[in-house]
Amino acid sequence: MFNQILLASDGSEHAIRACEKAIILAENNPQAKIIIAYVVDGTTSKSDVLHQWNSVDLDQSRKAKLIISERKIKDKGIDYEIKILHGDPGPSIVKYANAQQVDICVIGSRGLNGLQEMVLGGVSHKVAKRAECPVLIVK
């Protein structure tokens, strides 16, 4: 059974589908907890700061990207928390997953940044290669 489920999310359609799979993994396990991880990289951080004038608005705009996933998890009554990570998405997710010894990482096959998927090989691929736990990549 998976008790600690790490859901890597950026608010994309693939991330929302990944959320639905994480819910399926957690649904019949009262000990399950979904940790929603959102990674702020340098480009995202710079853009966010230019569009938001204070830290409260900045934090709220980041969490707004996760609102659909959060609502789906809440509606099922599953324990969850949101973690905002900083750095390059792939390595940041891997570092967190390995340090926290999560039972499984659930991630969408593509995120919001299509260029990064083509050029760098994708965040999901990096996570699958380096995470010490099983990784479920959702199309």
Number of C-alpha atoms within 10 A of each C-alpha: 11 17 16 20 23 30 30 28 26 26 20 16 16 20 27 24 18 25 28 17 19 25 23 12 18 23 16 11 13 11 13 19 22 27 21 22 23 23 22 19 14 12 10 14 15 11 10 18 13 10 11 14 10 9 11 9 14 17 13 11 14 19 17 13 15 20 13 14 23 20 11 15 21 13 9 12 12 19 14 18 11 16 16 12 16 16 15 14 22 20 16 19 28 21 17 16 26 15 10 11 15 21 17 23 28 28 32 24 19 22 21 14 12 10 11 13 16 10 8 10 11 19 23 24 17 16 27 19 11 16 21 18 16 13 19 19 19 19 12
